[in-house]
Structure formats: C-alpha cells, structure tokens
Amino acid sequence: MRFRSAALTVIVFAVAMAYLESAVVVYLQRALAMTPDQLFPLRRPDVVGDLAAIEVGREFATVVMLAAVGCLVGGKWLDRLAWTAVAFGVWDIFYYVWLWVFIGWPHSPATWDVLFLIPVPWAGPVWAPIGVSGALIGFGLAAAYQVRSGRTPSVEPWRAAAAVAGGSVVVVAFTANAPALLSGGVPGWFPWPIFVCGMALAGWPALSSLRAGATNTASADVGQARSDRAI
C-alpha cells in the first residue's frame, strides 16, 4: 500500500471510530441522566455501579483496535508503530470534535476531562491530550513516510530510552490528580510545566531519530554515487 493510501485508510478509520465512541458516550450520558460537566467527583455508586470495570475494558479494547489497524497497514515494526500513533492521535482529536458537534462539549480547550482509568484515573484540560495527539500524528506520519521511502529512522537504545522517559513524565502530569480523584475529590491544578518538560523530552529523540535516518540515507546515496562513478 502506498503512503497516501495508507494514510487515508488510517485517518478514515480513526475518524469513524471516534464518531462511534463519541456517540456511545452521548447515549450513556442520556441513559444515566448525566452531563459531561458532572464527571467529577468520580465516586458515584448510585449511578456508576459496575460500569467502572466495563469502562476500563472498553478503554483497553480501544487501544487494541487502534494498534490492530496500525499493524495491518504497516509492514516493519517501526512502520506499524508509526501508523498506530497516527491512528491514536486522529481518533483522540476527533473524539472531542464529534462530542462538540453532538452536544457542544468541551466548552473550551481548558475544559477538564477524564482521559484514562488504567491503572489510575488520568485527568487534564482538553488541550493537553490534543497536544499529545498532534505530536503523535506529526511524528507518526513523518516516520511512516521515511520507512516507505527507504529512509528508516535511526532508533538507537538511547533515543528509545529518552522517548520512554519523556512519555513517562507526561503520564505523571496526567495522573498528578489521581489521589484526589480516587478519594472522591475534584482535580486541582494541572502541572503543565511537568507536562511541557515531558513533551520536550519525548519529542527531542523522536526528531533526532528522523533527522538521523534522513542523514544516513543521504550519506549512503553519496557513497553509492561515488562507487558508480569509480566503476
């Protein structure tokens, strides 16, 4: 599959999946007589009941589905990882887009949302997950394009470790309010300096990997051209 066809396939799938999930959220809110502004506090046994366990399973299933489409479209492991990142980013952004179309929520980028429940509640203003998703789409498309062009990004152990460390810092920012949420409280201040540091720490090795892949390919092309002239 060519790059443009692969990109179109992944993006269309993610947008459609976001529509489906947003619709399900709207149905659940109507059935439970809730509004998006009633997310906090999380402890509402009179309403939630056993739905928390089902919600955790739904989140896990969502990640599996997004990873599956990335694996189906991609060839090499890095290609599959790149397309998975693109699928996740597009799905996450359009999840909020469709919710806004359906019910006018979120009200602004500063609106708080429960992002994830595994293994503890993740929470943050909407702009934060959208920022992460935008980065995933950008780096994912760039990496997939390089792989399809024969310019595989250079993923050395130190780059992988730095990216994982940066991602972990971002997770720390998202879970900073978990103790308060688990105790039945509401989120407080979002630690955006930690979030920004995590994004920078994760983005730097990703960008470095892309540049190294392009440089190595250019050097190889120059070497091949010299060999051809010598022959």
Secondary structure, DSSP 8 states (H G I E B T S, - for coil): --HHHHHHHHHHHHHHHHHHHHHHHHHHHHHTT--GGG--SS--TTT-TTHHHHHHHHHHHHHHHHHHHHHHH-SSHHHHHHHHHHHHHHHHHHHHHHHHHHH--SSSTT-EEEEE-SSS-EEEETHHHHHHHHHHHHHHHHHHHHHHTT------HHHHHHHHHHHHHHHHHHTTTHHHHHTT-------HHHHHHHHHHHHHHHHHHHHHHHHHHHHHHHHHHHHHHH-
